[in-house]
Amino acid sequence: MIFVFLPKLYVSSTRLNFSDQSLVNISMDYRTQSNWREIQSFLPKEFQLASEHEPSEEWWEWRGHQIHLDCFRNPQAEVKVILFHGVGTNGRQMSTILGSPLFKRGFEAIAIDMPEYGMTRVAPGALVTYDDWVEAGSDLIDAELERDGRPIVLYGLSAGGMLAFHTAALNKKVKGIVGMTFLDQREQQVRDETALNYFMSRIGVPLTHFAAKTPLASLRMPMSLASKMSALVNNKAALKACLRDKTSAGKWVTMKFLSSLTAYKPVVEPEGFAVCPILLTQPAKDTWTPQHLSELFLRRINRVPTKVVTLENAGHYPLEQPGLKQLSNAVMDFIG
């Protein structure tokens, strides 16, 4: 096994060997994991990754977790974009819709699998919280800045949009935020419209807060029962493929994670945020998180510029043109 050491980061030419196989029953990297290939088959051909054009897979050791990174490295790129998934996707699904298109246009892109999702291996015995996601995102920014100092822009899909904001508020070193929705889950209206139903938003959420403080904190439930995962994509066959993927839309999460997701308090509230400009790329046919939910958040931002770009014909996780092309164009224009 050959390793190339970087600050807090190592790249392996073979799959890592972990002794604890009880956490999730998945392959160790995307070369041998088939779900993402089935999901990408629903994308336009130009957004599907051929084997010779797949990103390099790196692992970053963070607080006992082995965090997986999909990397389109480009030392000549002036800017790098770090991609955050939501609670129904993973890093490889970010690589297909945006990481690869940005790389082809001269940028460097890194898609992280947050703990519990994708190929990341959770530290034995750890109970992952949303706070861990924010702190991991911030520490990854620091590691990449230490690596070469190039400016960093964050992109987040679905819950990843708000994760990008929370991470930027904590880290304070990024140059821009792009979000495919910004959902402040502390808002009752947001919970009502994005949860599976009113029972889950009005009763289920308080129950997770209670359970998180008891031995039930580690109890798991499908994310599809907590949220409106049926609206992840607008293609029914693609939705079935997504839900079969236990590393993304088919994920089961703990009560502790769900509680922290809906109760997270940012280091800086939107009214005080002055780190960088913000772009919302709103899918026009998003039936899960319509634009007015993001506007509840964006209207509170008044110290940095905000902009909205509509992605035509696109669903929540966009599979459709021209929205997909408009997404990469919007990110490029925003960075420029």
BELCORPE-V416740 format. One record per backbone hydrogen bond with DSSP energy under -1.0 kcal/mol. CO is the residue of the C=O (numbers start at 1). NH is the residue of the N-H. If there is no record, write none. Layout:
BEGIN
co = [CO,CO]
nh = [NH,NH]
END
This chain:
BEGIN
co = [2,4,6,9,10,11,19,24,34,35,36,39,40,44,45,50,56,58,59,60,62,65,66,67,68,69,70,71,72,74,79,80,81,82,83,84,91,92,93,94,94,95,98,99,100,102,103,108,109,110,111,114,117,121,123,129,130,131,132,133,134,135,136,137,138,139,140,141,142,143,144,151,152,153,154,155,156,157,158,159,160,161,162,163,164,165,166,167,168,176,177,178,179,179,180,183,184,187,188,189,190,191,194,197,198,199,199,200,203,204,205,206,207,208,210,211,214,216,217,219,221,222,223,226,227,228,229,232,235,236,237,238,239,240,242,245,245,247,248,251,253,254,255,256,257,258,260,269,270,277,278,279,280,282,283,290,291,292,294,295,297,298,305,307,309,311,311,312,314,320,322,323,324,325,326,327,328,329,330,331,332]
nh = [13,11,9,6,59,4,21,26,38,39,40,42,43,47,48,53,71,69,10,67,65,62,121,60,113,58,111,56,109,77,108,153,110,155,112,157,95,96,97,98,99,100,102,103,104,107,106,81,72,83,70,117,120,66,126,133,134,135,136,137,138,139,140,141,142,143,144,145,146,147,148,80,175,82,178,84,180,160,161,163,164,165,166,167,168,169,170,171,172,154,279,156,181,281,158,185,187,191,192,193,194,195,228,201,202,203,204,205,207,208,209,210,211,212,213,214,217,219,256,255,253,225,227,196,229,231,232,317,239,240,241,242,243,244,245,248,250,118,251,223,221,258,259,260,261,262,264,272,273,177,307,179,309,311,286,293,295,296,298,299,300,301,278,280,282,284,314,323,285,324,326,327,328,329,330,331,332,333,334,335,336]
END
